[in-house]
């Protein structure tokens, strides 16, 4: 799918700059555009068929998942669902133990819990504690993930509060479960781990089914609507999904048990994902820059996430996209090399020196600090590369100090983590200059 990056930059500048540059409030965050039949019909005719089929499949699978759960509730004689254990993220699932530990009874118990919470579609909900008991009949597939700050018109208001994040790649969900199962299968052997392997293969097929026709992945699948339909780089959702596809395709330990036909499907999926990454790289002033936090799935234009997540260039997520390109493309094409070089140039251009992100009596702020840096803002306005910030009321600001105290202190508006991508780039660029 093609798009005009020049028009994109103009649109976003007009979107955000609604008052003079000296002002603090510079715009209002617009709502994301979900995948709907009406929106699909705005595409060129030759593209509509694949998207309509995708949407129909998503709706069918979502309804099937709900029907399975309702039948389970009825069969268990429950008037209302049981609540599952909650955790901050899938990081409670250990991926850093010794290879032998994954054959232990403790490790296999966690694997049993993971298998029990797999949705009928094959994915997993987010923020689950997988260290407790196996799922009970009638227990929800995902805990309560509703925001505590919901207000009328909030972008985070789910269309169905009781069926929310049932199958997602947000907060490391699904990809972490697959990585863990791979370690357990390798440790116990394919024969003893047959149940785990079946679950793993269903999970990979879930990701294959969720992938958009243009190669991107939504945050939630089956589709949930609103910003959850966006191609999601936020919190490395798409990058982590592509890493699972890459590792599955390569078939190296602990993924060596993966059947060759599934490896081939994963390899093709990874290639489609790379094409999507190249297509969504923001172009500004004739140059490629980096990536947004979310992209509209049908237009590939940067778009909003939550109220305080505007359509903008995103340094943190882009650093990990850049690392993926450098680490997982052993023989990058000229197009891929240009993507990498231009992204690295953008990071060098936008690095902030002599300032630090610190707590002050008024709240966290960017303050002078000689010798500090490099540092990057979370969001940069497309077309100007000025740091921008947004609040829960959807206002977009040019000063972090103008945000409400809760958002000012509760979000990583500045970070030094992007330096890891530039460090890797120095090695990568020398490798590309060397004779192959």
C-alpha positions as CSV (number, residue, x, y, z in Angstrom):
1,X,0.0,0.0,0.0
2,X,1.4,3.4,-1.0
3,X,1.0,6.7,0.8
4,X,2.2,10.2,0.5
5,X,4.7,10.9,3.3
6,X,4.8,14.6,2.3
7,X,1.1,14.9,2.8
8,X,1.4,12.9,6.0
9,X,3.9,15.4,7.5
10,X,1.7,18.3,6.5
11,X,-1.4,16.7,8.0
12,X,0.2,16.0,11.3
13,X,1.7,19.5,11.5
14,X,-1.8,21.0,10.9
15,X,-3.2,18.6,13.4
16,X,-0.9,19.5,16.2
17,X,-0.1,23.2,15.6
18,X,-3.4,24.9,16.2
19,X,-2.0,27.9,18.1
20,X,1.2,29.9,17.9
21,X,4.4,28.0,18.6
22,X,5.0,30.0,21.8
23,X,1.9,28.5,23.3
24,X,1.9,25.4,25.5
25,X,-1.3,23.7,24.2
26,X,-0.7,23.0,20.6
27,X,-3.5,20.6,19.7
28,X,-5.9,17.9,20.5
29,X,-5.3,14.2,20.1
30,X,-7.7,12.7,17.5
31,X,-9.3,9.3,17.8
32,X,-7.8,6.3,16.0
33,X,-9.5,4.8,13.0
34,X,-10.4,1.1,13.6
35,X,-10.8,-1.6,10.9
36,X,-14.5,-1.4,9.8
37,X,-16.3,-2.3,6.7
38,X,-16.9,1.4,6.0
39,X,-13.2,2.3,6.4
40,X,-12.2,-0.7,4.2
41,X,-14.5,0.6,1.5
42,X,-12.3,3.8,1.3
43,X,-9.4,1.7,0.0
44,X,-8.7,1.1,-3.6
45,X,-11.0,-1.6,-5.0
46,X,-8.2,-4.2,-5.5
47,X,-7.2,-4.0,-1.8
48,X,-10.7,-4.4,-0.3
49,X,-11.1,-8.1,-0.8
50,X,-8.3,-9.2,1.5
51,X,-9.3,-6.7,4.2
52,X,-13.0,-7.7,4.1
53,X,-12.0,-11.4,4.4
54,X,-9.7,-10.5,7.3
55,X,-12.4,-8.5,9.1
56,X,-15.0,-11.3,8.6
57,X,-12.6,-13.9,10.0
58,X,-11.9,-11.7,13.0
59,X,-15.6,-11.2,13.8
60,X,-16.3,-14.9,13.3
61,X,-13.4,-16.0,15.6
62,X,-14.3,-13.4,18.3
63,X,-17.9,-14.7,18.4
64,X,-16.8,-18.3,18.5
65,X,-14.5,-17.5,21.5
66,X,-17.4,-15.9,23.3
67,X,-19.7,-18.8,22.5
68,X,-17.2,-21.3,23.8
69,X,-16.9,-19.3,27.0
70,X,-20.6,-18.9,27.5
71,X,-21.1,-22.7,27.0
72,X,-18.4,-23.3,29.6
73,X,-20.2,-20.9,32.0
74,X,-23.5,-22.7,31.5
75,X,-21.9,-26.1,31.8
76,X,-20.3,-25.1,35.1
77,X,-23.6,-23.7,36.5
78,X,-22.0,-20.3,37.1
79,X,-24.1,-17.1,37.1
80,X,-21.0,-15.0,36.4
81,X,-17.4,-15.6,35.4
82,X,-14.6,-16.3,37.8
83,X,-11.8,-13.7,38.1
84,X,-8.3,-14.8,37.1
85,X,-5.1,-13.8,39.0
86,X,-3.7,-10.4,38.0
87,X,-0.1,-9.5,37.4
88,X,1.6,-6.3,36.1
89,X,2.6,-8.0,32.8
90,X,3.7,-11.3,31.3
91,X,7.2,-10.7,32.7
92,X,6.2,-12.8,35.7
93,X,6.8,-15.7,33.5
94,X,10.5,-16.5,33.9
95,X,12.6,-16.6,30.7
96,X,16.0,-16.3,32.3
97,X,16.4,-19.6,34.2
98,X,18.9,-22.3,33.4
99,X,18.1,-24.7,30.6
100,X,17.7,-27.6,33.1
101,X,15.3,-25.6,35.2
102,X,12.7,-25.7,32.5
103,X,12.4,-29.5,32.9
104,X,11.6,-29.1,36.6
105,X,8.2,-29.7,38.2
106,X,7.9,-26.0,39.0
107,X,8.6,-25.0,35.4
108,X,6.1,-27.6,34.0
109,X,3.4,-26.4,36.4
110,X,3.8,-22.8,35.0
111,X,3.5,-24.4,31.5
112,X,0.3,-26.2,32.5
113,X,-1.1,-22.9,33.7
114,X,-0.1,-21.2,30.5
115,X,-1.8,-23.9,28.4
116,X,-5.0,-23.7,30.5
117,X,-5.4,-19.9,29.9
118,X,-4.9,-20.1,26.1
119,X,-7.9,-18.6,24.4
120,X,-9.9,-20.7,21.9
121,X,-8.3,-18.5,19.2
122,X,-4.9,-19.5,20.4
123,X,-3.6,-16.3,22.1
124,X,-3.3,-15.1,25.7
125,X,-4.7,-12.2,27.7
126,X,-2.4,-9.6,29.2
127,X,-1.3,-9.0,32.8
128,X,-1.9,-12.6,33.8
129,X,-0.2,-14.3,36.8
130,X,0.8,-17.7,35.4
131,X,2.5,-19.0,38.6
132,X,-0.7,-20.0,40.5
133,X,-3.4,-22.5,39.7
134,X,-4.5,-23.8,36.4
135,X,-7.6,-22.1,34.9
136,X,-10.9,-23.2,36.4
137,X,-14.0,-23.8,34.2
138,X,-15.8,-20.4,33.8
139,X,-12.7,-18.4,34.7
140,X,-12.0,-15.4,32.4
141,X,-9.2,-15.6,29.9
142,X,-8.0,-12.1,31.0
143,X,-8.2,-10.2,34.2
144,X,-9.7,-6.7,34.7
145,X,-7.6,-4.4,32.6
146,X,-9.9,-1.4,32.7
147,X,-8.2,2.0,33.2
148,X,-8.7,3.7,36.5
149,X,-8.9,7.0,34.8
150,X,-11.8,6.5,32.4
151,X,-13.9,9.6,31.6
152,X,-16.6,10.1,29.0
153,X,-15.2,9.8,25.5
154,X,-11.9,8.3,26.7
155,X,-10.0,6.5,24.0
156,X,-9.4,3.7,26.5
157,X,-13.1,2.9,27.0
158,X,-13.6,-0.7,25.7
159,X,-16.5,-1.5,23.5
160,X,-17.2,-4.5,25.6
161,X,-15.8,-4.1,29.2
162,X,-16.4,-7.8,30.0
163,X,-14.5,-9.0,26.9
164,X,-11.3,-7.0,26.9
165,X,-7.8,-8.0,25.8
166,X,-8.9,-11.6,25.2
167,X,-5.9,-12.4,23.0
168,X,-3.3,-9.7,22.7
169,X,0.4,-8.9,22.1
170,X,0.2,-6.0,24.5
171,X,2.4,-6.0,27.6
172,X,4.5,-9.0,26.3
173,X,1.4,-11.2,26.2
174,X,1.3,-14.2,23.9
175,X,5.0,-13.8,22.8
176,X,6.2,-14.5,26.3
177,X,4.0,-17.5,26.7
178,X,5.4,-18.9,23.4
179,X,9.0,-18.3,24.3
180,X,8.4,-20.0,27.7
181,X,6.7,-23.0,26.1
182,X,9.6,-23.4,23.7
183,X,12.1,-23.6,26.5
184,X,10.0,-26.2,28.4
185,X,9.4,-28.3,25.2
186,X,13.2,-28.3,24.6
187,X,13.9,-29.2,28.2
188,X,11.5,-32.1,28.6
189,X,11.6,-33.4,25.0
190,X,9.0,-33.4,22.3
191,X,7.5,-36.7,23.4
192,X,6.8,-35.6,27.0
193,X,6.1,-32.1,25.9
194,X,3.5,-33.0,23.2
195,X,0.7,-31.0,25.0
196,X,3.0,-28.0,25.3
197,X,4.0,-28.3,21.6
198,X,0.4,-28.4,20.5
199,X,-0.2,-25.2,22.5
200,X,2.8,-23.6,21.0
201,X,1.8,-24.4,17.5
202,X,-1.7,-23.0,18.1
203,X,-0.1,-19.9,19.5
204,X,2.0,-19.4,16.4
205,X,-1.0,-19.9,14.2
206,X,-2.9,-17.3,16.3
207,X,-0.2,-14.8,15.4
208,X,-0.3,-15.8,11.7
209,X,-4.1,-15.4,11.7
210,X,-3.8,-12.0,13.5
211,X,-1.3,-10.5,10.9
212,X,-2.8,-7.9,8.7
213,X,-2.8,-8.2,4.9
214,X,-0.1,-5.5,4.8
215,X,2.2,-7.3,7.3
216,X,1.4,-5.4,10.5
217,X,-0.1,-6.7,13.7
218,X,-3.0,-5.2,15.8
219,X,-2.6,-4.9,19.5
220,X,-5.6,-7.2,20.1
221,X,-7.0,-10.0,18.0
222,X,-9.7,-10.9,17.3
223,X,-10.1,-7.2,16.6
224,X,-11.5,-5.2,19.5
225,X,-11.9,-1.8,17.8
226,X,-10.6,1.7,18.7
227,X,-6.8,2.1,18.9
228,X,-6.4,-1.6,19.7
229,X,-6.8,-2.2,15.9
230,X,-3.7,-0.1,15.2
231,X,-0.4,-1.6,13.9
232,X,1.2,-1.4,17.3
233,X,4.9,-0.6,17.9
234,X,4.0,0.6,21.4
235,X,5.8,-1.4,24.2
236,X,7.6,-3.3,21.4
237,X,4.4,-5.4,20.6
238,X,5.1,-5.8,16.9
239,X,8.9,-6.1,17.4
240,X,8.5,-8.9,19.9
241,X,6.0,-10.7,17.7
242,X,8.4,-10.5,14.8
243,X,11.2,-11.8,17.0
244,X,9.1,-14.9,17.8
245,X,8.4,-15.4,14.1
246,X,12.1,-15.0,13.3
247,X,13.2,-17.5,16.0
248,X,10.4,-19.9,14.9
249,X,11.5,-19.7,11.3
250,X,15.2,-20.2,12.1
251,X,14.5,-23.3,14.1
252,X,17.5,-22.8,16.4
253,X,17.3,-23.9,20.1
254,X,15.0,-23.6,21.9
255,X,12.8,-23.6,18.7
256,X,14.5,-26.6,17.0
257,X,11.4,-28.7,17.6
258,X,9.2,-26.6,15.3
259,X,8.0,-28.5,12.2
260,X,9.4,-27.4,8.9
261,X,6.0,-26.4,7.4
262,X,5.4,-24.1,10.4
263,X,8.9,-22.7,10.1
264,X,8.2,-21.8,6.5
265,X,5.0,-20.0,7.4
266,X,6.8,-18.1,10.1
267,X,9.5,-17.0,7.7
268,X,7.0,-15.7,5.2
269,X,5.2,-13.9,8.1
270,X,8.5,-12.3,9.2
271,X,9.2,-11.1,5.6
272,X,5.7,-9.5,5.5
273,X,6.4,-7.8,8.8
274,X,9.7,-6.3,7.4
275,X,7.8,-4.9,4.4
276,X,5.3,-3.3,6.8
277,X,8.1,-1.8,8.9
278,X,9.7,-0.2,5.8
279,X,6.3,1.1,4.6
280,X,5.5,2.7,8.0
281,X,8.8,4.5,8.4
282,X,8.0,8.2,8.6
283,X,9.3,10.4,5.8
284,X,9.9,14.1,6.5
285,X,11.6,16.7,4.4
286,X,12.6,14.0,1.8
287,X,14.3,11.9,4.4
288,X,13.3,8.7,6.2
289,X,13.2,9.2,10.0
290,X,11.8,6.7,12.5
291,X,8.5,5.1,13.4
292,X,5.3,6.1,15.3
293,X,3.9,4.4,18.3
294,X,0.9,3.2,16.3
295,X,-0.1,3.3,12.7
296,X,-3.6,3.3,11.2
297,X,-3.8,-0.3,9.7
298,X,-5.6,0.8,6.5
299,X,-3.6,3.9,5.6
300,X,-0.3,3.3,7.4
301,X,-0.4,6.8,8.8
302,X,0.7,7.5,12.4
303,X,-2.3,7.7,14.7
304,X,-3.3,8.0,18.4
305,X,-3.3,5.4,21.0
306,X,-4.6,6.3,24.5
307,X,-5.6,9.9,25.2
308,X,-2.0,10.9,26.0
309,X,-0.4,9.0,23.1
310,X,-0.4,11.3,20.0
311,X,0.5,10.5,16.4
312,X,4.2,11.3,16.5
313,X,7.6,9.9,16.0
314,X,8.4,7.7,18.9
315,X,12.1,7.4,20.0
316,X,11.9,4.5,22.4
317,X,9.8,2.1,20.2
318,X,11.9,3.2,17.1
319,X,15.1,2.2,18.8
320,X,13.9,-1.4,19.1
321,X,12.6,-1.4,15.6
322,X,16.1,-0.3,14.5
323,X,17.7,-3.0,16.6
324,X,15.4,-5.6,15.0
325,X,16.4,-4.6,11.5
326,X,20.1,-4.6,12.3
327,X,20.1,-7.9,14.3
328,X,17.7,-10.0,12.2
329,X,18.6,-9.1,8.6
330,X,22.0,-10.7,8.0
331,X,22.0,-9.5,4.4
332,X,20.0,-6.3,4.2
333,X,18.9,-5.0,0.8
334,X,19.7,-1.5,-0.2
335,X,16.3,-0.4,0.8
336,X,16.7,-2.0,4.2
337,X,20.2,-0.4,4.6
338,X,18.8,3.0,3.8
339,X,16.0,2.5,6.4
340,X,18.6,1.7,9.0
341,X,21.0,4.5,8.1
342,X,18.4,7.2,8.0
343,X,16.9,6.1,11.3
344,X,20.3,6.2,13.0
345,X,20.8,9.7,11.5
346,X,17.5,10.8,13.0
347,X,18.6,9.6,16.4
348,X,21.9,11.4,16.2
349,X,20.0,14.6,15.1
350,X,17.4,14.5,17.9
351,X,19.7,13.5,20.8
352,X,19.5,15.9,23.7
353,X,22.6,16.9,25.6
354,X,23.2,19.0,28.7
355,X,19.7,18.2,30.2
356,X,18.4,15.5,32.4
357,X,15.0,14.1,33.3
358,X,14.7,14.5,37.1
359,X,12.2,15.0,39.9
360,X,11.7,18.5,41.0
361,X,9.4,19.9,43.8
362,X,6.8,20.6,41.1
363,X,7.1,17.2,39.5
364,X,9.4,15.5,37.0
365,X,10.9,17.8,34.5
366,X,13.7,18.3,32.0
367,X,16.3,20.4,33.7
368,X,19.8,21.7,32.8
369,X,22.6,19.3,33.7
370,X,26.0,20.1,32.1
371,X,27.6,17.0,30.7
372,X,24.4,14.9,30.8
373,X,23.0,13.0,27.8
374,X,22.3,11.8,25.3
375,X,18.6,11.8,26.1
376,X,15.5,11.5,23.8
377,X,11.9,12.6,24.3
378,X,9.2,10.0,24.1
379,X,7.4,11.8,21.2
380,X,8.6,14.2,18.5
381,X,6.3,16.2,16.3
382,X,6.5,15.0,12.7
383,X,7.9,17.7,10.5
384,X,9.6,19.7,13.2
385,X,11.2,17.1,15.5
386,X,10.1,19.1,18.5
387,X,9.4,17.1,21.6
388,X,5.6,17.0,22.4
389,X,3.6,15.7,25.3
390,X,-0.1,14.8,25.8
391,X,-2.4,14.6,28.8
392,X,-5.4,12.5,29.8
393,X,-7.7,15.2,28.5
394,X,-6.3,14.7,25.0
395,X,-4.5,18.1,24.9
396,X,-1.1,18.1,23.2
397,X,1.6,20.3,24.7
398,X,5.1,21.5,23.9
399,X,6.2,21.6,27.5
400,X,6.1,18.6,29.9
401,X,5.7,20.9,32.9
402,X,2.2,21.9,31.6
403,X,0.9,18.3,32.0
404,X,-1.3,17.2,34.9
405,X,0.8,15.9,37.8
406,X,-0.4,12.4,37.3
407,X,0.7,12.2,33.7
408,X,3.8,14.3,34.3
409,X,5.1,11.8,36.8
410,X,3.5,8.7,35.5
411,X,5.0,8.3,32.0
412,X,8.5,8.0,30.6
413,X,8.6,11.3,28.7
414,X,12.4,11.2,28.4
415,X,14.7,8.3,28.3
416,X,18.3,7.4,27.4
417,X,17.4,3.9,26.3
418,X,17.7,4.7,22.5
419,X,21.5,4.9,22.9
420,X,21.6,1.1,22.6
421,X,20.5,1.4,19.0
422,X,23.2,3.8,18.2
423,X,25.8,1.6,19.9
424,X,24.7,-1.3,17.8
425,X,24.6,0.9,14.7
426,X,28.3,1.7,15.1
427,X,29.1,-2.0,14.9
428,X,26.6,-2.7,12.1
429,X,27.9,0.1,9.9
430,X,31.4,-1.2,10.1
431,X,30.2,-4.7,9.2
432,X,28.4,-3.4,6.2
433,X,31.5,-1.5,5.0
434,X,33.6,-4.7,5.3
435,X,33.8,-7.1,2.3
436,X,31.2,-9.8,2.5
